[in-house]
């Protein structure tokens, strides 16, 4: 029974990753375009440990590398097909981890990194599903909410 549960959870994680990567496939994204995929209810005020220092930047680069390695470990095919998109997802996950961490110790906790990545990956998949259902394309290539399109 535990083996089946583990298999289903692994399949769900892989499906979430493929879904999120497929959303970003072939799209050039600007920083403002990422805004809907970041935690909106987190205070944006920088905490003292989040101020830009060389050590903080080094931790962030290292975290992105670890998140990227964690994501490509799901399946060998993922790295060859979605390498650029996984890098985008790794940056989004790291950004969510950074703005939601209360302390540097919490942010740098490697033992909990995999679980936190999976939570954010599931969050990203849900946001994309809700966002794609609530928006429609416009003629100029932009997006508008369904309620605005109806008006």
N, C-alpha and C positions, 0 to 999 in steps of 0.2 A: 504494500500500500504506500509506504513512504517513497519507494522507488518511482511509482506512478506519479505521485504528487510532485516529486522533484523534476521528473520529465516534463510534466505539464507547465510547471513554473519556468523551466528553461525555455520551452517553446514559446511561452508568452513573452519572455524577455527578448528573445530573438525576433519575434513578430513585432514587438514595440520598436526595436532598433531598426528593422527593415522599413517599417512604416514611417518613422521619423526621417530616416535617410532618404527614402523615396520622395518625401515632401521637399527636401532641400536639393534634390537631384537637378543638376544643371542650372541652378539659380544663383545669380550673383547677389549677395546680400550685403546691405549696408548696416551699420550699427543700429540705426533707428528701426530697421525692419525686424530686428531681434526682440524689440521691446515686448510684443505680445507673448513671447515665450519665457520671459523672466518672471520671477515671483513678484506679483504686484502689491502684496500686502506686507512686504518687508520694508522696514524703514530704510530710506536711502542715505540717511546721515551716516557719514563714515565714522566708524568706531575708532578709537585711538590706535588700535593695532592695524587697521586697514589703510593708514596713511602710506603714501608711496615711499618706499625705501627699497634699496637694492635687494635686501634680504626678502622682503615681501614679494617683489617681482620674481625673484628666483624660486620661491615657494610656489608661486602661481604657475610658472613655466613647468616646474617639475610635476605639479598636480595635473596639468593638461596632458603631459606625457603619460602619466599613470592612468588617467581616465581613458585616453586613446588606447593604450595597451589593454586595459580592461575590456573596452568595447570590441576590439578586434579579436579578442580571445573567444568570442561566442562561436564563430565559424570562420574557417579559412577563406571562404568565398567573399565574406563581407569586406575584408581588406582590399581585395583586388577589384571589386566592383564599386564600392562606396568609400574609397579612401578619403577623398576631399570632403564628402558629406559627413563622415565620421569625425573628421577634424572640426567641422562646424559644430557638431553635436557635443564634442569634447569641450569646446570653448563655452558653449551654452551651459553645460553641466558645471564646469568650473566656475563660471560667473554666478550661477545660482548658489553654489556652495560658498563662494566668497561673500556675497551680499547677505546670506542668511546665517553665517557663522557668528557666534557671539564672542568667541575668543580665538586667538591664533592656535591654541592647543586643539580646540574643537575643529578648526579648519584643517589642521595638519594631521589629524588622527587617521593614520593609514589603515588601522584595523577595521574601521567603520566605513572606509571609502567605498567599497563595493556595494554595501547596502544603500548608502546615500545616493550613489550613482543610479542604482536601479529605481529608487523612489523618484528621482528627478526624470529619468527616462520615461517612466510611466506617466508622470505629470506632463512631459512634453508631448507624448502621444495623445493624451486626453485633450490638451490645449489645441493641438492641430486638428483633431476630430471636431471639436466644438467650433473652432475658428473657421474651418472649411465648410461646416454646415451653416454657419451664420453669416457668411459673406458670399457675394457673387462678383464675378469679374465685370469690369467695365470696358468700354471700347478702347480706352487709352492704356489698358493693361493694369490699371489700379484695381483696388478692391473697395467695396462699400458694404455696409451691413445690410441685411435683408430688410430691416425696418426702414432704413434710409432709402433703399431702392424702391420700396413700396410707396413711399411718400412722393 
